[in-house]
Amino acid sequence: MIWLIGFIVVLLVGVAIWLVVLGLRESLGEDPLQARLAEYAERGEQATLEEIELSQPFMERVVYPAAQSFGQLAQRFTPQNAITETQLQLERANAPRWLVPTLFLSSRFIVGVLFVALILLVFTLSPSNTIFSLRSLLLTVLMAVIGFFMPTLLLKRRISRRQREILNSMPDALDLLTICVEAGLGFDAALKKVVQKWQNELSHGFARVLQEVQLGKLRREALRDMSKRFGVREMDSFIAAVIQSEQMGVSMAHVLRVQSDAMRIKRRQRAEENAQKAPVKMLIPLAFLIFPTIMIILLGPALLQIMRTTVSGGLF
């Protein structure tokens, strides 16, 4: 009975999340009723509004309006600060566009419910009836907490991995920018060369900057937005130096040369730091995995010989 209730709860929450997703997607598109009216107008046919509405598919007549209501309701009860912060985190993780902040926040609850339903299913199928014990209750609460925070942990892990990739590719990109600017190219043309040379997170960010500049956005604003999306301190200092050199009339080639040298030095320092951390990280597997195995291999035959000698001496 418990697993049935859990399955029903998971099904209802899943349907609600699906409606929220559809509602958020449809809120960004055109109205299907208006599209159908335009279609009838192009054909020159005369039809009432009721006939046009009934001629629409079931998804457009019932499911999509309900989904829009769920999506608007979810946005209404979500704090604006949480939506803004989540949107920034999703941009830093380079999440797909359909993953909106409301959907991500809702996924934390659905994953928690799924984890609880899973542990209840395990307790139900277990031979011992321990589903109402204190240990089972604590384990259920623990699984709910893990499921609630798991999407956030996965998002932060993806952000850190993307930031590490950007940080590692910055020195080479700045070297190419410096060479291009010193050869006589403008800063935008140098960015285009970097985009053509590599296909990584940094080059994708530069490509977006170029697109925003072509659409009429100021270059310094596009660069600041890129720095905000990346969330890397080294990128913040680089963008600040570029904007300052542009405003004060300092040579861009000189600024890029200084920044590329500094980035190269920082990359070498990070490599040395990781090398210093390696012995400490190796201590745990050495102490708990490798050393016990070596002791068994070295002392095992001696212990067996001692046991044989003791047993034979005791018999005789």
C-alpha positions as a printed Julia matrix, in Angstrom:
316×3 Matrix{Float64}:
   0.0     0.0     0.0
   2.85    2.39    0.82
   4.56    1.85   -2.51
   1.28    2.48   -4.34
   0.83    5.79   -2.56
   4.43    6.72   -3.35
   3.93    5.84   -7.01
   0.79    7.97   -7.22
   2.56   10.92   -5.58
   5.5    10.64   -7.97
   3.14   10.4   -10.95
   1.19   13.48   -9.9
   4.33   15.52   -9.26
   5.77   14.38  -12.6
   2.62   15.47  -14.43
   2.74   18.83  -12.64
   6.38   19.34  -13.63
   5.56   18.41  -17.22
   2.75   20.96  -17.29
   5.07   23.61  -15.84
   7.62   22.91  -18.57
   4.98   23.11  -21.29
   3.59   26.29  -19.79
   6.97   27.97  -19.64
   7.71   26.97  -23.21
   4.35   28.06  -24.55
   4.53   31.39  -22.73
   7.51   32.26  -24.91
   5.81   31.34  -28.22
   2.86   32.61  -30.16
  -0.77   32.06  -29.29
  -2.1    29.01  -31.23
  -5.55   30.57  -31.42
  -4.14   33.69  -33.07
  -2.21   31.5   -35.49
  -5.37   29.61  -36.4
  -7.27   32.89  -36.92
  -4.53   34.09  -39.24
  -4.73   30.82  -41.15
  -8.49   31.14  -41.65
  -8.04   34.77  -42.72
  -5.5    33.77  -45.37
  -7.87   31.12  -46.71
 -10.78   33.59  -46.79
 -13.1    31.21  -44.95
 -15.84   32.44  -42.63
 -15.97   30.69  -39.25
 -17.02   31.57  -35.76
 -14.59   31.77  -32.88
 -16.12   28.68  -31.31
 -15.65   26.65  -34.49
 -12.04   27.77  -34.78
 -11.36   26.89  -31.16
 -12.96   23.45  -31.48
 -10.96   22.76  -34.63
  -7.73   22.97  -32.64
  -6.07   19.76  -31.37
  -6.69   18.58  -27.83
  -3.16   19.55  -26.78
  -3.67   23.16  -27.85
  -7.2    23.43  -26.45
  -6.73   21.83  -23.03
  -3.2    20.77  -22.19
  -1.33   23.91  -23.24
  -3.66   26.38  -21.42
  -3.43   24.26  -18.27
   0.32   24.14  -18.66
   0.49   27.92  -18.99
  -1.52   28.29  -15.8
   0.85   25.96  -13.94
   3.87   27.81  -15.29
   2.53   31.2   -14.27
   1.58   29.85  -10.86
   5.08   28.47  -10.32
   6.64   31.8   -11.29
   4.26   33.71   -9.02
   5.2    31.78   -5.88
   8.95   31.72   -6.58
  10.93   34.67   -5.12
  12.45   36.94   -7.73
  15.86   36.85   -6.04
  15.9    33.05   -6.23
  14.94   33.15   -9.92
  17.65   35.7   -10.71
  20.36   33.81   -8.82
  19.33   30.49  -10.36
  19.31   32.03  -13.83
  22.88   33.24  -13.27
  23.98   29.8   -12.1
  22.35   28.16  -15.12
  24.12   30.58  -17.45
  27.45   29.85  -15.78
  26.82   26.13  -16.23
  25.87   26.69  -19.91
  22.6    24.87  -19.32
  20.18   24.34  -22.23
  17.69   27.11  -22.86
  14.65   25.01  -21.97
  16.0    24.6   -18.42
  14.47   27.73  -16.9
  14.99   28.67  -13.22
  11.44   27.7   -12.23
  11.87   24.25  -13.71
  15.23   23.78  -11.99
  13.83   24.8    -8.62
  10.9    22.45   -9.13
  13.25   19.62  -10.04
  14.76   19.74   -6.56
  11.42   18.77   -5.06
  10.67   16.12   -7.67
  14.07   14.47   -7.19
  13.53   14.46   -3.42
  10.12   12.82   -3.88
  11.63   10.24   -6.25
  14.32    9.35   -3.73
  11.73    8.96   -0.97
   9.55    6.79   -3.22
  12.57    4.65   -4.08
  13.55    4.04   -0.47
   9.91    3.3     0.45
   9.8     0.78   -2.38
  12.96   -0.87   -1.04
  11.49   -1.04    2.47
   8.25   -2.48    1.12
  10.0    -5.23   -0.83
  12.36   -6.11    2.02
  11.48   -9.32    3.91
  11.67   -7.66    7.31
   8.87   -5.24    8.19
  11.03   -2.31    9.24
   9.29    0.45    7.32
   7.91    2.13   10.47
  11.09    1.88   12.53
  13.15    4.87   13.62
  16.07    3.84   11.43
  13.82    3.68    8.37
  12.4     7.11    9.15
  15.87    8.62    9.5
  17.0     6.98    6.28
  13.93    8.29    4.46
  14.59   11.82    5.68
  18.25   11.48    4.66
  17.29   10.34    1.15
  14.84   13.25    0.84
  17.57   15.73    1.79
  20.03   14.13   -0.64
  17.48   14.22   -3.45
  16.6    17.84   -2.69
  20.22   19.04   -2.86
  21.44   16.74   -5.64
  20.41   19.02   -8.58
  22.21   21.92   -6.92
  25.34   19.83   -6.36
  25.31   18.63   -9.97
  24.86   22.21  -11.17
  27.77   23.46   -9.05
  29.95   20.61  -10.29
  29.19   21.51  -13.88
  29.93   25.18  -13.15
  33.3    24.37  -11.56
  34.25   22.06  -14.45
  33.35   24.75  -17.0
  35.22   27.45  -15.08
  38.28   25.21  -14.86
  38.17   24.65  -18.62
  37.89   28.39  -19.23
  40.74   29.11  -16.85
  43.04   26.57  -18.51
  42.32   27.89  -22.01
  42.75   31.57  -21.18
  46.59   31.8   -21.51
  46.63   30.32  -25.01
  43.69   32.48  -26.08
  45.36   35.63  -24.74
  48.59   34.73  -26.52
  46.71   34.47  -29.81
  44.89   37.73  -29.09
  48.21   39.45  -28.4
  49.78   38.16  -31.61
  46.79   39.23  -33.69
  46.6    42.72  -32.18
  50.36   43.22  -32.52
  50.04   42.16  -36.17
  47.64   45.04  -36.78
  44.2    43.51  -36.3
  41.52   45.15  -34.23
  40.29   43.65  -30.98
  37.06   42.35  -32.53
  38.96   40.78  -35.43
  41.36   39.17  -32.95
  38.42   37.73  -31.04
  37.08   36.32  -34.3
  40.42   34.6   -34.9
  40.21   32.98  -31.47
  36.67   31.79  -32.24
  37.85   30.29  -35.53
  40.91   28.65  -33.96
  39.31   26.79  -31.02
  36.0    25.2   -30.12
  35.74   25.4   -26.34
  33.79   27.27  -23.69
  35.97   30.36  -23.95
  35.67   30.61  -27.73
  31.89   30.17  -27.45
  31.82   33.06  -24.99
  33.84   35.24  -27.38
  31.5    34.29  -30.22
  28.52   35.44  -28.2
  30.28   38.74  -27.48
  30.83   39.29  -31.21
  27.18   38.51  -31.95
  25.98   40.95  -29.3
  28.29   43.66  -30.66
  26.96   43.08  -34.18
  23.42   43.45  -32.84
  24.26   46.92  -31.49
  25.4    46.26  -27.94
  28.4    48.17  -26.64
  31.56   46.1   -26.56
  32.37   46.88  -22.95
  28.86   45.86  -21.87
  29.09   42.63  -23.86
  32.46   41.87  -22.27
  31.14   42.57  -18.78
  28.15   40.32  -19.37
  30.49   37.56  -20.55
  32.62   37.98  -17.43
  29.49   37.77  -15.29
  28.37   34.59  -17.08
  31.77   32.95  -16.6
  32.27   33.88  -12.93
  36.08   33.55  -13.16
  38.2    36.08  -11.27
  40.99   36.02  -13.84
  38.47   36.82  -16.55
  37.13   39.72  -14.46
  40.62   41.24  -14.19
  41.26   40.73  -17.9
  37.97   42.38  -18.94
  38.58   45.26  -16.52
  42.04   45.85  -18.0
  40.7    45.77  -21.56
  37.88   48.21  -20.78
  40.24   50.53  -18.91
  42.76   50.54  -21.77
  39.95   51.33  -24.22
  38.67   54.22  -22.12
  42.09   55.71  -21.34
  43.67   55.21  -24.75
  46.4    52.82  -23.62
  47.93   50.5   -26.2
  45.76   47.35  -26.43
  48.73   45.24  -27.52
  50.7    46.19  -24.41
  47.76   45.41  -22.12
  47.2    42.05  -23.79
  50.9    41.21  -23.52
  50.91   41.95  -19.79
  47.71   39.99  -19.24
  48.94   36.96  -21.23
  52.21   36.87  -19.27
  50.31   37.09  -15.99
  47.92   34.3   -17.05
  50.83   32.07  -18.04
  52.5    32.63  -14.68
  49.26   31.85  -12.83
  48.81   28.66  -14.82
  52.3    27.52  -13.88
  51.61   28.38  -10.25
  48.38   26.36  -10.32
  50.27   23.41  -11.79
  52.86   23.65   -9.01
  50.12   23.91   -6.41
  48.42   20.79   -7.74
  51.76   19.0    -7.7
  52.2    19.93   -4.04
  48.7    18.64   -3.24
  49.3    15.29   -4.93
  51.2    13.62   -2.02
  48.47   14.62    0.43
  45.75   13.25   -1.86
  47.69   10.02   -2.31
  48.01    9.5     1.45
  44.5     8.07    1.94
  44.67    5.39   -0.79
  48.21    4.54    0.31
  47.24    4.15    3.95
  43.98    2.26    3.48
  44.47    0.34    0.21
  48.11   -0.12   -0.78
  49.89   -0.49    2.57
  47.51   -3.18    3.92
  47.95   -5.18    0.71
  51.74   -4.94    0.95
  51.65   -6.03    4.58
  49.49   -9.04    3.68
  51.84  -10.04    0.86
  54.99   -9.63    2.95
  53.83  -10.92    6.33
  51.26  -13.47    5.14
  53.71  -16.32    4.44
  55.58  -15.64    7.68
  52.34  -15.74    9.68
  51.32  -18.98    8.03
  54.71  -20.51    8.85
  54.44  -19.37   12.47
  50.93  -20.85   12.73
  52.11  -24.17   11.29
  55.04  -24.29   13.69
  52.81  -23.48   16.65
  50.25  -26.08   15.7
  52.87  -28.8    15.11
  54.66  -27.95   18.39
  51.34  -28.13   20.25
  50.49  -31.55   18.78
  53.81  -33.08   19.63
